[in-house]
Amino acid sequence: MRRLASLTFKQLRALEAVERTGSISRAAEELGLTAPAVHSQLKALDHTFGCAMLSRDGSGPFTVTAEGAVLLHAYERADAGLRIALRRIDALQKGLAGTVVLGVVSTGKYFAPGIVARLRRSCPDIEILLQIGNRDSIIGALQDGALDLAIMGRPPRVPALEAISLGDHPHVLIAPPDHPLAAKRDITPDEVLNEIILMREQGSGTRILATRFLDRIGEGKPYERSEMGTNETIKQAVIAGLGIALISYHTVVEELRSGRLVTLDLPGLPIMRHWFLLHPTDAPLSGAARTVWEFIAAERDSFLPRWPAGHVA
């Protein structure tokens, strides 16, 4: 440890320069030092290790000893590591490197990986940690400071957040294609409420929206519901004929295209909400988080499935 405490990069640079040029005077000129200063650095190295780091045959060039070669090898590795560190520090300061935790409500998991993939191509040194959860869990993570950024629907009142709208978020009522209401145009609220309604779990934004919609069209009339924990489970249950569901259009795009599901035509549908990009106002963004924020904000709704042309919200 004493040797390490005595060792300096000036000494190592002097050793490397003399070994490479073969001359103290040429090394001094390259380093912008005097020859005596370089000679002093080399003497200090010899004293630290108790052996010569360089040898010279007569008036020939200086060459490293076996011990000097070991030390030079270690210096080259350290120098390479430090150069990498300098580049990384520069990237961190410019917001081009670092780790960003992005929270996304579970409905957004259908497009969030596409955002991460684009970010990875654009900013390969920024690591995106994707955290998926329902609305309540994402709000809780924002309150706890566990997220740098979040994508969700209507921003909560607490905590205080900076928010920008990313694009439309339609919600539709889905049924299997052979359902009796599938071919009907003037569906009444009573016909909907007579069906089993498949619902997300408590704490889900989709459940909140569905409950408000059904209470509004039914004026408080009770209806049979079945709770399910994920959008995937709800989709498969609707396909199997276990009920109908109000769900984000962005979660059922492929099933609608393939004909495994259809949307029901009911006044007030689709319900058009918005996606928002959020971050807590009391937590300054890191350089990397700011870069990700600006990237997603610039992309806006380009990563969202488009609401079909001709459909009126």
Residue, then its C-alpha position, 0 to 999 in steps of 0.5 A: m500500500r505504501r508503494l501505491a501511495s507513492l506512485t503517481f501518474k506523472q511518474l508512469r507517464a515519464l516511464e512510458a514516454v522514455e520506453r517509447t522514445g528511448s531517450i529522456s530528452r525526447a520524452a521530456e520534450e514530448l511531455g513539456l518537461t525538462a530532462p532533469a524533471v523526467h530523470s527525477q520522476l524515474k528515480a522516484l519510481d526506482h526508489t518506490f519499488g527498490c529496483a530499476m525500471l529502465s536499463r541502458d546498454g552503453s549509449g543506446p536507447f533506454t529499454v524497460t526491465a522486466e519489472g518496468a514492463v509489468l508496471l507499464h502493462a498495468y499503467e496502460r490498462a489503467d490509462a485505458g480504463l480512465r479514458i473510458a471513464l472520462r468518455r462516460i463522464d462526458a456522456l453523463q454530463k451531456g445526458l447521453a448515458g445513465t439509468v432511467v426508471l420509466g413507469v408505465v401503467s399496465t395498459g401501456k405495456y403494449f407500446a412501451p417496449g417500442i419506446v424503449a427499443r427506439l431509445r436504445r437505438s438513439c441513445p445506446d448508453i442510456e439504460i431504461l428500466l421499465q416498471i409496469g403496474n396498475r394506476d395505483s402502483i405507478i402513482g405510489a412509485l411516483q410519490d415514493g420517488a422510485l420513478d424518474l418518468a411515468i406514462m399513464g392516463r389522467p395525471p393524479r393530483v398528488p404528487a405534483l407533476e409536470a405533464i405533457s400529452l402524448g396522444d389520444h387513448p380510446h377506450v372501446l366496448i368489446a365482444p366476441p364476433d358471434h355475440p348477439l350485440a355484435a351485429k346490432r347498431d342501436i344497442t341500448p344501455d339495458e342490453v349492455l347492463n344485462e351482460i356480464i361485465l368483465m372488470r380490471e382489479q381495484g386500482s386500475g385506471t381502466r376499471i375506474l373509467a368503465t365504472r363511471f361509464l356504466d354508472r352514467i349510462g345505467e343511471g346507477k342500475p346494478y349489473e353483474r361483474s367479474e373481476m380479472g387482474t390483467n388485460e390479457t385475461i380479460k381479452q381471452a375471457v371475452i373471446a371465450g364468451l364469458g362477458i363483455a368489457l370496456i378496455s383500452y383500444h391500444t390493448v386489443v388492436e391485433e384482436l380487432r384486426s384479426g376478427r377475434l374481437v369486435t367493438l360494440d356500437l353504443p352512443g358515447l363510445p369510444i371514450m377518448r382519453h389521453w396518454f401523458l408523460l409525467h415526472p415529479t416537479d420536486a425531483p430535478l431530472s438527471g441528464a439522462a432522464r431529461t434526454v429520455w423526456e425530450f425524446i418521448a416528447a418529440e415522438r409524441d403519438s408516433f408509437l401509439p396505434r392509430w384510431p381507424a380512419g372513419h371512426v368518430a370519437 
